[in-house]
Amino acid sequence: METNASGTAGKPIKCRAAVCRKAGEPLVMEEIQVDPPKAWEVRIKIVCTSICHTDVTFWKMDSGPLAVFPRILGHEAVGVVESVGEKVEEVKAGDMVLPVFRSNCEKCRDCESPKRNTCSIFGNRPLSFGMPRDETTRFSGVKDGEAIHHFLGVSSFTEYTVVDVAHVVRISSPIPVDRACLLSCGVSTGVGGAWKVADIEQGSSVVIFGLGVVGLAVAEGARLRGASKIIGVDLNPDKFEIAKKFGVTDFVNHEACGEKPISEVIKEITDGGADYSFECIGLASVMTDAFNSSREVNRAEGRR
């Protein structure tokens, strides 16, 4: 694997990648070629990557227009810029960066707005299997030159990847890489949901269904915003000790509630229902429980 940035800039790089070739089957470690970045693109040496449930969902997907193979999954990562294409001024070789699936051109009306987070230039385009500006891939097989598709604008299950500069965030302060990679998706989703979207007020009560990465990030966001009561709901009691470190004050095990609806338990704890309710699992039945656990006045006002 090439490691010298000055020696590889502008040239293809051969490296290893975990390639998804068929739905539900083990990823295959292969030698691939990663082309140099074109204009507005950044080539990144991946330092650390994690797996998100979205990766698993697409890995299992065996039909429909989104079931495209072969491809390189992964969208939570941190890495070092190896080289940049023309017109890239935001980052340079050697910068520590997060490749992120949510684009931000920093220029359109929506990116400049503090109330929206979907780029009107890139965010509304259909899910691409290549680079967002030209729909072509920067990955190919070394043996046969077979095109390998991208995933969510990131594709981090590889030693090197190429992303559009609109999908890159520079890290300005030191942070452990095994934690930094979670900022690409799980942490930003949870903290952002609590801080930016819900805009939780100080002294509020919050209930969180599911204490995975996103749920714990919601708890951290609620804590930072000054919530007085943060209730975590999960089937695994071992998570409570971890959750307390993120600000969770109360823990409810759904299975320990007997025949009493979980929403009634939450209403008793919060004296009428939580000011803010977050569902961090992705199940319709749990979404119903989360809605019914919120205060009725908040439902009428649309405060979710």
Helices and strands as residue ranges (DSSP letters): H 5-8, E 13-19, E 28-34, E 41-50, H 53-60, E 76-84, E 96-99, H 109-112, E 139-141, E 147-148, E 160-164, G 165-167, E 168-170, H 177-180, G 181-184, H 186-192, I 193-197, E 205-209, H 213-224, E 229-233, H 239-244, E 250-252, G 254-257, H 262-270, E 276-279, H 284-292, H 296-301
